[in-house]
Amino acid sequence: MSADTPTLDVRELKTHFFTKAGVARAVDGVSFTVGKGEVVGLVGESGSGKSVTGFSIIGLVDPPGRVVSGEVLYNGQNLLDLSDEGMRKLRGDRIAMIFQDPMMTLNPVLRVDTQMVETIRAHDPSVSKTDALARARDALGQVGIPAPDERLRSYPHQFSGGMRQRVAIAIALLNKPDLIIADEPTTALDVTIQGQILYEAQKLCRETGTSMIWITHDLAVVAGLADKICVMYGGRIVEQGGIDDVLDHPVHPYTRGLLGSVPGHNTRGQRLYQIPGMAPSLLNLPEGCAFQARCPRADSACRVEPEITKPVEGREVRCFHPHLDRNEEVGA
């Protein structure tokens, strides 16, 4: 494996859900890479395909959904070719996921220390219980849980929702994985704890080379955390590039609409920009560009699906009419 090989290379990933109402193309040709120590923000409205992309990578898509095509290369190895047993060996050890709902991680009838020790020893039986407990205690401290020795002996129901989420994050950090997929993990946390978690995530990536995909709808979070951003809409990435480049000069009309609706991008007293209409159903996506019905720039050309282009250096955009004027106001 070359030193330049990214930790994760997703190529034309498609995950569809086959329902009685039709086929929902939840992920429809998604491609991006995550380098060693890099944080990639995956952003977009609810229903854009962000979480399903994460579940597809880690092999947690259940019927009626399935990955229908594409490649998910982890250190050059296609994860889609692995058996269930092969994925289980990687999951929780080299690849970890932090879920939006912490109870998807925590077993309600087991004490926290039992769950954390099992997480460590399941992948490395040579670790003693004493050493595993010490690592578990340190991980709880990392995410800001006071009195970690006492908390280790508690059950999940004895924690608040925010504390449970911090335990789930600590479990993901236990084995210092190569890749962490974080699905809006700080939504339930207060701002102070959120800042601490983001700091620890950045520190982990910087010091250990861990790569991270941070799935969120909160642009303010990725602005201070991510190196690169991928904006999703209708199951596809419509714009991706360096975080500063995209946020300072968004090229796709949808990205501009998202940024225009953030208060920090507006003059004091000015009305917030609002993207008209609703996101389309993944069961009934329009022909051509999925954003055309809500886009102020749409014309007859948009009835055909736009290809990915690179209108500016370091940027990939799926649009016939990108905003290339750097002086144009966001939200216009």
Protein Blocks (a to p, Z undefined) as FASTA:
>chain_A
ZZklcfbdcehiacddddfkbccdfbgoiacdddehiacddeddehilpmmmmmmmnopa
ccfbdcfbdcddeehiafklpcfklmmmmnoplpccddfblklmpcfkbcfklmmmmmmm
mmommbcfklmmmmmmmmmmmnopahkllmmmpcfklpcfklmmmmmmmmmmmnopabdc
dehkllmpcfklmmmmmmmmmmmmmmnopacddddfbfklmmmmmmbdcddeehiafbdc
dfklmmmmcfbfklmmmmmmpmklpcehiacdddehjdddfklccehjfklmmpckbcfk
lmpccddddfbghiacddfbbcfbfkbcghZZ
